[in-house]
Amino acid sequence: MAEEFPFEISPMFEGERIRKDGMHVELSGPKSKGYELVRATPMDEVEDGRFTLIGPDLSEMEEGSRHPFAMIYKIAGELVEEDLESIVERRNHDFQNYIQGMMHLNQRYDVWVRISKDAVSKGLTSFEPIAKAVMMLFKNELPFIEKVEAVYVTDLAEIEKEMDAVKAVYQSRDDRTRDLHEEDVDTFYGCSLCQSFAPSNVCVITPDRISLCGAINWFDGRAAAKVDPEGPQFAIPKGDVIDVESGEFTGVNEIAKSLSSGEYDRIKLHSFFEYPHTSCGCFEVVGFYIPEVDGIGWIDRDYAGTAPNGLPFSTMAGQTGGGKQVAGFLGVGINYFRSPKFIQADGGWDRVVWMPKNLKDRVLSDIPAEIADKVATEEDAADLDSLRNFLTDKAHPIVERWEAEEEPEEEEEVKEEAAAAAPTMMQAAMPMQGMPMMMPSSSGTGGVKIILKNAKVSIDKVIIQKKE
Ligand code: ZN
């Protein structure tokens, strides 16, 4: 099966970034349209290895241009079932990034692809070898796929025609977990896909918490672990409940410890401030603490403006990612907003003060009615002053917290607690320091922690001396 491709394929190209001046074409992305979709298909309806292109090919695209782009893969096999679609779909992201000169970002209908000038000058003139390479990798890496066929679309009308139906597929996947909760199951699932760039990341997927990338829910994790228990998605026995409210379980803590090589040994699934879930880098949304109003804002990847704290998504994402527990920031998948356990340890929606209008509209039906119009968007508050005014005008529940804090007789107590409490650490974390904050109890005296993974270190001599 040694096919010749006009590019190299290796996981080492995964981190490759293609900037605007280095790109030959941009496909889909925030300024165009597209999607990626995997469908489980009956065996006799898939022609193995076949590639179909609807619309212009790469050779017909001008340098520097932007085009709509959809990728559909039909998979078949005895073990293939609908529950596996998301898992396979997520791997399109990895595999396309394995291709030198190709960059794939995001998922579902947010996919954003670039192909570099370099790749084109080395002979990449068609989408066909890309599709063939991805199909080859699908079959090599996911042996339950017996047949796979790819359809790529660069024709806008064709993409628009299918868009509603495609969104309905994503929606029905998301809806499946709605009536299932952590208390109903005894197994969660983990995903280690993001460990390639965030080695201490521990992605825990429960019925109440989708993966941070938004692509893998509990059913998907279960299906993947069933066909390939040694693969990147695996079962996590829930173990005993340590705390229901914040979502702390012995099974999760054990896996946190082993998966992060000991860097973290506690994760509270529904906590923003204390032992929060780690954040990888491909999260759909970043939550950020706003100390000035003691509330939490959320900003998504598609929002190009700045939040009331003056920062755009990219800056805060840089602060959040890398597989750390970062006090004051939290990466999540959009579907987590639909969870009844959404940051319930910190007040849930009553703690949310700001989010971009597009994101708010997307999850509006899941925001409790009594708070929905009290959450500001960029149309209501562009900076901290206007945010504070908006929250006051709307009598947002957060305002009661300010009043409680202002009562003088409690001042002493508040001060003392603040020394230990995480939210106060956020204030220190807010200025744009490059260093992630350590959680208070995990490293009491601060200091430096170094993690080496798969590293070989040889040293002639080490001298450790007490500071004079
Ligand atoms: Zn991730």
Residues whose N, C-alpha, C, O or C-beta is under 5 A from the ligand:
A	BS01	ZN	C194 L212 C213 C280 G281 C282 F283
